[in-house]
Amino acid sequence: MFALVACGGSDSGSDSSKAADTQQSAQSAGGAEAAGEAGGDTDDKTEPPLTGDIEQKAEAAALTAYPGTVVKSEEDAEKPGMYAVKVKQADGTSIEVYIDKSFKVTDTKKEGTEETEDAS
């Protein structure tokens, strides 16, 4: 019992383990990154998801160039006027495909390999 009070430090019993888990996750993931997970890849810009005809065309362009399964498609906050479609490929890797407003692939970024952005 003493260990729970010392570790949890919360007023409500059921929330103390959840708060401790959240705090532990935040510490292991770098704090701000874990707290801002739902905010997308950028700190201050929201990337709205693509919808309708734009979503279909952007995803089709991405899948034509890089076959796989679409994980998400959104407007790219870092590159205004561009769309970003994340595709999970058959080998399990993910690639971010950047598409312009005319639905042409302009750039890619393999997940976890920041330094090889322009390898294609």
N, C-alpha and C positions, 0 to 999 in steps of 0.2 A: 504494500500500500504506500509506504513512504516513497518508493522509487517512482510511482506514478505521479504523485503530487510534485516531486522535485523535477521530473522530466516534463510533465504536461503543463502545469502552471495555468490551467484554464478553469473558468468558473463552472462550465457544464461538463459532465463526465463523458458524454458520447462525442462531443466535439473535440476533446483534448487529443485523442489519438489522431484525428483527422488534421488538426492544426499542427501537430508534431510532424506528421507525414508531409504536409505541405511545406513546412519550414525546412525539413530535411531535404525534400526534393529541390526547393529553391536554392539551398546551399550547395548541393551537389551539381546543379545545373548552371550555376553562376548567378543566382539571385534574380536579377532583372529579366533575364531570358525566360526563366520559368514563370515569373509573374506576368510577363507580357506575351505568353505563348499564343493566346487567342488573337493578338493584334496583328499577326502576319510577320513578314520578314523585316519590315522597316520599323523604326522606333515611333515615328510620328505620322506616318501616312497610312491610310486605309486603302486596301486594294479590293475594290468591289468585285464580286464574282460576275463572270460573263453570263448572259442569259439569251434565250431565244435564238434568232438567226445568227447573231454574232458568235455566240457560244458554239453553235454547230459548225460554222465555217472555220473558226479558229482551231477547234479540236480536230476537224478533218484535215486541215493543213499540217498540224503537228503530227498526227498519226500517219499521214502519207510519208512524211520525211523520217519519222522515228516510230515505227510500229510498236504497239504495246497497249496499255490501259491508261486512260486519262485519270489522274488522281485529283486534279483541280485545274480550273481555268479562271483567270482573273485579269483585270486591267493591271498594268504594271506601273506602280507608283514611282519606281526609280527611273523609268524611261517613259515619260508621258507620251501618249499617242501609240503605245504598243500594248500588245496582249502577251500574257505569259501563261503557257500551258505546261503543267507538270505531267510527265508521262513515265509510268513504271514499265520498263522493258522486260522482255522475256527472261533475261539473265538476272533479274531482280534489282538492277540498278535503276535509278531515277534520273531523268534529264529534264531540265527546264528549257522549253522551246519558246523563243521570243518571236512574235509575229507582228508585222506592221498592219496598218489599217486596210491594206489591200490583200491581206491574208497570205503574205509571203514570209517564209522563215528568214529571219535576218541574223539570228545569233542563237547560241545554245549555252547551257551551263550544266555540266554533270554535277549531281549532288555530291558534296564532300570533296570535290576536286577544283577548288577555286582558281588555282594557278593554271589550269588547262582550259580556261573558258573558250579560247579561240582556236582550239585544236582541229576543228572540223573544216 
